[in-house]
């Protein structure tokens, strides 16, 4: 069969080029029996993207079209945008062009809200729950008897039903995802950004962060890819002209031994690459950071999320204020790297002292990390299903058990960020402050600093 895999449009071109659709490459690689193409609608403005989609369907004549939903929204209260609003028009357009096309939907955004999305968008014939490298090929082999395939939603006239959970794939046994031109042209994604082309060294998350849906999406057990295969994939990317990439693992350095082996393998093969990753503070040592730097890591991302012992405890981060302080000292000692930190405001149980300490750290970090391209981002928790923060919000009466976490529009989306009613006016001031810092102060500061001469080894 002919299969067209489509990355759904985010509704705006915030980044150009967009994030490379690595998930669709995994699916395409698994569909060995079929003629497959990938179309990333985010390469164009929305109206042009729809024209490109029409052209592709007319010229390619696919039997199957699969839409991947990565982002439901920005999860950013200071930059509210509802990405999901483009999905239904996209599905309707495909069915209008050819009503006989079997339309599939999947991706992390879909899996979080699977039943809800199937009910809202009747154009979808099938929904792929969680990882699809095994379920999609099996579905296409049994397209006339889909009820025999586990892990999918099936539309039956006006209703849908789920065939049941299936075990997640053995990640180490999945082939390296192809990025060749017969599937998708990777060249437009290369060079403009250092974190839009991803590589994955593991799936699953053993951490227990109160706000996070990753354990639901990828499982609570780690599924590691052998370091040799990971670096084989890096060499494959180099052969395509890619020299900068990011590890899209939830956390790169858990377990530490696995991350070290990957770094050592990169060094052993003498690969000249630059990359970034998210690191957990608790398992980040100076030895590991120096090893990662030697292997090409230029940007270390940290997400302590809380700045005080009380908030860190609620978030179940497994670290303390002292751990953050020691991590900062390590980062400052190492030349030639960049680092950034994420924190949340208005956390459950947060009092004025916690807020003030968080804000002080937020303003101190750009000074402490001057010359390392670093600093902090402040945000609010977007309440999602399958998380402890959702349970807490219901318990506290901030949301009801029936509150739909898949909103209709931006107006409803605004209500789905955790805020403390006790500090309503402080919260509004903080929202204004964050918007001011991110949209005006920081861009202006970067512009000014770029004009100053810098010492060798430092970069902004």
C-alpha positions in Angstrom: 0.0 0.0 0.0 0.9 3.6 -0.4 1.3 5.4 3.0 1.6 9.1 3.5 2.7 10.1 7.0 1.9 13.7 7.9 3.3 15.9 10.7 0.3 18.0 11.8 0.8 21.8 11.5 1.3 23.6 14.8 -0.8 26.6 13.6 2.1 29.0 13.4 5.7 29.1 12.3 7.4 29.8 15.7 10.6 28.1 14.6 12.1 28.0 11.1 13.0 25.3 10.3 10.7 23.3 12.6 11.6 20.3 14.7 12.6 17.4 12.5 9.8 14.7 12.7 11.9 11.8 14.1 8.8 9.9 15.3 7.5 9.6 11.7 10.9 8.4 10.6 10.7 5.5 13.1 7.2 4.6 11.8 8.3 4.9 8.1 11.3 2.6 8.8 9.0 0.0 10.3 6.7 -0.1 7.3 9.0 -2.2 5.2 6.3 -3.7 3.0 4.8 -0.4 1.9 5.6 2.7 -0.2 6.0 5.4 2.3 6.5 9.2 2.2 6.7 11.8 5.0 5.2 15.3 4.7 6.0 17.9 7.4 3.3 20.6 7.1 5.4 22.9 9.4 7.8 23.7 6.6 5.2 26.2 5.3 2.7 28.7 6.5 -0.7 27.0 7.2 -2.4 28.0 3.9 0.5 26.9 1.8 0.9 23.7 3.8 -2.7 22.7 3.0 -1.9 23.3 -0.7 1.2 21.1 -0.4 -0.9 18.4 1.3 -3.5 18.5 -1.6 -0.7 18.2 -4.2 0.9 15.3 -2.3 -2.4 13.4 -2.1 -3.3 13.9 -5.7 0.2 13.0 -7.0 1.0 10.2 -4.6 -2.5 8.7 -4.3 -2.0 7.1 -0.9 -4.3 4.4 0.4 -3.4 5.3 4.0 -2.7 8.7 5.5 -1.4 8.9 9.1 -1.4 12.2 11.0 1.0 12.7 13.9 0.0 15.0 16.7 3.0 16.0 18.7 1.9 19.2 20.6 -1.6 19.9 21.8 -0.6 23.3 22.9 2.5 25.3 23.9 2.2 24.3 27.7 3.5 27.9 28.2 1.2 30.3 30.0 3.2 33.3 28.8 2.8 32.2 25.2 -0.6 30.7 25.0 -1.3 28.9 21.7 -3.6 26.0 20.9 -1.7 23.9 18.3 -4.5 21.2 18.2 -6.9 23.5 16.4 -5.4 22.7 13.0 -5.9 18.9 13.3 -9.6 18.7 12.5 -9.4 20.9 9.4 -6.5 18.8 8.2 -8.4 15.6 8.6 -11.5 17.1 6.9 -9.3 18.3 4.0 -7.9 14.8 3.5 -11.3 13.2 3.5 -12.7 15.8 1.1 -9.9 15.1 -1.4 -10.5 11.4 -1.2 -13.2 9.9 1.1 -11.8 6.4 0.6 -8.5 7.1 2.3 -8.1 5.3 5.6 -7.1 8.0 8.0 -4.9 7.1 11.0 -3.9 9.4 13.9 -1.1 9.0 16.5 1.7 10.7 18.3 2.2 11.7 21.9 -0.4 14.5 21.8 -3.0 12.0 20.5 -2.1 9.3 23.1 -2.7 11.6 26.1 -6.2 12.4 24.9 -6.9 9.4 22.6 -10.6 8.7 23.4 -11.5 12.4 23.4 -9.8 13.1 20.1 -11.4 10.1 18.4 -14.8 11.3 19.6 -14.2 14.9 18.4 -12.9 14.1 15.0 -15.0 11.5 13.2 -12.8 11.6 10.1 -10.3 9.4 11.9 -10.8 5.7 11.1 -8.1 4.5 13.5 -6.1 5.9 16.4 -2.6 4.5 17.3 -2.2 4.5 21.1 1.4 5.1 22.4 4.3 3.8 20.3 3.3 2.6 16.8 6.4 0.9 15.3 4.7 -2.5 15.8 1.0 -1.7 15.9 0.9 0.2 12.6 2.5 -2.5 10.4 0.3 -5.1 12.1 -2.8 -2.9 11.4 -1.9 -2.5 7.7 -1.5 -6.3 7.5 -5.0 -6.8 9.0 -6.7 -3.7 7.7 -9.9 -5.7 7.1 -9.9 -7.2 10.6 -8.4 -4.4 12.7 -10.1 -5.8 15.9 -7.3 -8.4 16.1 -4.6 -5.7 16.5 -3.9 -4.6 20.1 -3.1 -0.9 20.9 -5.5 0.8 18.5 -8.8 2.7 18.5 -11.3 1.7 15.9 -14.2 3.8 14.6 -17.4 1.8 14.1 -19.9 4.2 12.6 -20.6 6.8 15.3 -18.7 5.0 18.1 -15.1 4.1 18.8 -13.6 1.3 20.8 -10.1 0.4 22.1 -8.7 -3.0 21.3 -6.6 -3.1 24.5 -3.1 -2.3 25.6 -0.1 -3.9 24.0 3.5 -4.2 25.3 5.8 -1.4 24.3 8.4 -2.3 21.7 11.9 -3.5 22.5 13.6 -0.2 21.7 17.0 -1.7 21.2 15.7 -4.0 18.5 14.1 -1.2 16.4 16.2 -0.3 13.4 17.9 3.1 13.0 15.2 5.4 11.6 15.8 6.3 8.0 16.1 9.9 6.9 16.8 9.4 3.2 15.4 11.7 0.6 12.8 9.2 -0.7 11.1 9.7 2.7 11.9 13.3 3.6 14.5 15.8 2.7 16.5 16.5 5.8 18.6 19.3 4.3 16.2 22.2 5.0 16.4 21.3 8.7 20.2 21.4 9.0 22.2 24.2 10.4 19.7 26.9 11.4 19.2 25.6 14.9 21.3 23.3 17.1 18.4 21.4 18.7 15.8 20.8 16.0 17.3 17.4 14.8 16.9 14.7 17.4 18.3 11.4 18.2 17.0 9.0 20.9 19.1 6.8 23.1 16.4 5.4 25.4 12.6 5.4 26.0 10.8 5.3 29.3 11.2 7.3 32.5 11.8 6.1 36.0 11.5 9.5 37.6 8.4 10.5 39.5 7.9 14.2 38.8 4.4 15.3 39.9 3.5 17.2 36.7 4.9 15.0 34.0 3.1 12.6 31.6 6.3 11.0 30.2 6.0 7.8 32.3 2.5 7.3 30.9 3.6 8.0 27.3 6.8 5.9 27.3 6.5 3.6 30.3 8.0 3.6 33.7 10.8 1.1 32.8 13.8 2.3 30.9 14.4 0.7 27.4 18.0 1.4 26.5 19.5 1.4 23.0 23.1 0.1 23.0 25.7 2.9 22.9 27.2 1.3 19.7 23.8 1.6 17.9 23.3 5.1 19.2 26.7 6.2 17.8 26.1 4.3 14.6 23.0 6.5 14.2 25.1 9.6 14.9 27.5 8.5 12.1 24.5 8.1 9.8 23.4 11.6 10.6 26.9 12.9 9.9 26.8 11.2 6.5 23.7 13.2 5.7 25.5 16.5 6.6 24.2 16.8 10.2 26.8 18.0 12.7 24.5 19.4 15.4 21.7 17.6 17.1 19.9 17.1 20.4 19.2 13.9 22.4 15.4 13.8 22.7 15.5 11.4 25.7 13.4 12.6 28.6 16.6 12.6 30.6 20.0 11.8 29.0 22.0 10.8 32.1 19.7 8.3 33.7 21.3 5.8 34.0 24.7 7.5 34.3 26.5 4.4 33.0 24.6 4.5 29.7 25.2 8.2 29.1 28.9 7.7 29.9 29.2 4.8 27.4 27.6 6.9 24.7 30.0 9.8 25.3 33.0 7.4 25.4 31.9 5.8 22.1 31.6 9.2 20.4 35.1 10.1 21.6 36.5 6.7 20.6 35.3 7.1 17.0 36.6 10.7 16.9 33.3 12.2 15.8 33.2 16.0 15.4 29.7 16.9 16.5 27.9 19.3 18.7 24.9 18.3 20.8 22.6 19.2 23.6 20.6 17.2 26.1 18.5 17.3 29.3 20.3 16.2 32.4 19.0 15.3 35.9 20.8 17.3 38.5 21.0 14.5 41.0 23.1 12.3 38.7 25.2 15.0 37.1 28.8 15.0 38.3 31.7 17.2 37.1 33.3 14.1 35.7 30.2 13.4 33.6 30.0 17.0 32.4 33.6 17.1 31.3 33.2 13.7 29.5 30.0 15.0 27.8 31.8 18.2 26.8 34.7 16.2 25.3 32.1 14.2 23.3 30.6 17.4 21.9 27.9 18.5 24.4 27.6 22.2 24.1 24.4 22.8 26.0 23.3 21.2 29.3 19.6 21.6 30.1 18.5 21.2 33.7 14.9 21.3 35.0 14.9 21.4 38.8 11.5 23.1 38.5 11.4 24.1 42.2 13.8 26.5 43.8 13.1 25.7 47.5 13.1 22.5 49.5 9.4 22.7 50.0 8.6 22.9 46.3 11.2 20.4 45.3 9.7 17.9 47.7 6.2 18.5 46.4 7.4 18.0 42.8 9.1 14.8 43.9 12.4 15.9 42.3 14.6 14.0 44.7 17.0 16.9 45.1 17.4 19.9 47.5 18.4 23.5 47.3 22.0 22.5 48.1 22.0 20.2 45.1 21.1 23.0 42.8 23.8 25.2 44.3 26.4 22.6 43.8 25.3 22.0 40.3 25.6 25.7 39.5 29.2 25.7 41.0 30.1 22.8 38.7 28.7 24.6 35.6 30.6 27.8 36.4 33.9 25.9 36.7 33.6 24.4 33.3 34.6 26.6 30.3 33.1 26.3 26.9 29.6 25.1 27.7 26.2 26.6 27.9 23.5 25.8 30.5 19.9 26.6 31.3 17.5 26.0 34.1 13.7 25.7 34.2 11.5 26.7 37.2 7.8 26.8 37.9 5.8 29.5 39.7 2.6 29.1 41.7 3.2 25.6 42.8 1.0 23.9 45.4 1.9 24.9 48.9 4.1 27.7 47.6 4.2 30.7 50.0 5.6 34.2 49.5 9.0 33.1 50.8 9.1 30.4 48.2 8.1 32.8 45.5 10.7 35.4 46.5 13.5 32.8 46.6 12.5 31.6 43.2 12.5 35.1 41.7 15.9 35.9 43.3 17.4 32.8 41.7 15.8 33.6 38.4 17.4 37.0 38.3 20.8 35.8 39.7 21.2 33.0 37.2 22.0 35.2 34.1 24.7 36.9 36.2 26.1 33.6 37.6 26.1 32.0 34.1 27.3 35.1 32.2 29.2 33.9 29.1 27.5 30.5 29.2 24.4 31.4 27.2 22.5 30.5 30.3 19.9 31.7 32.7 16.5 30.5 33.7 13.0 30.1 32.3 9.9 30.6 34.5 6.6 29.0 33.8 3.5 27.5 35.2 2.4 23.9 35.2 0.0 22.9 32.5 -2.3 20.3 34.1 -2.4 17.1 32.0 -4.0 13.7 32.4 -2.2 10.9 34.1 -0.3 13.2 36.4 -0.2 13.7 40.2 -0.7 17.4 39.8 -4.1 16.7 38.1 -5.1 14.5 41.1 -4.0 17.3 43.4 -5.9 20.0 41.5 -9.1 18.0 41.7 -8.6 17.3 45.4 -8.1 21.0 46.1 -11.1 22.0 44.0 -9.1 23.9 41.5 -10.5 21.6 38.8 -13.5 19.3 38.9 -13.1 15.6 38.1 -15.1 16.3 34.9 -13.0 19.2 33.7 -12.0 18.5 30.1 -8.2 18.8 29.9 -8.5 19.0 26.1 -9.9 22.5 25.7 -11.9 23.9 22.8 -9.7 27.0 22.3 -7.1 29.3 24.0 -9.8 30.8 26.2 -10.4 27.4 27.8 -6.7 26.5 27.7 -5.8 29.4 30.0 -7.8 27.8 32.8 -5.7 24.6 32.7 -2.5 26.0 34.3 -2.0 25.5 38.0 -2.4 28.8 39.9 -3.0 29.6 43.5 -6.2 31.6 44.0 -4.8 33.0 47.2 -2.2 34.9 45.2 -4.3 36.0 42.3 -2.9 39.5 41.9 0.6 38.4 42.5 0.1 35.8 39.9 -1.1 38.4 37.3 2.0 40.5 38.1 4.3 37.6 37.7 2.7 36.7 34.3 3.3 40.3 33.2 6.9 40.1 34.5 7.7 36.9 32.7 6.2 38.2 29.4 8.3 41.3 29.7 11.5 39.4 30.4 11.1 36.8 27.7 9.8 39.1 24.9 11.7 42.4 25.6 14.4 42.4 28.2 16.2 39.1 27.3 16.2 39.7 23.5 17.5 43.2 24.1 20.2 42.0 26.5 21.4 39.4 24.0 21.6 42.1 21.3 23.7 44.4 23.5 26.0 41.6 24.9 26.8 40.4 21.3 28.4 43.8 20.7 30.9 43.4 23.6 34.2 41.6 23.0 34.3 38.3 24.8 37.2 36.3 26.3 38.3 33.2 24.4 36.2 30.1 25.2 33.1 32.0 26.3 30.0 32.3 24.1 26.5 33.8 24.5 
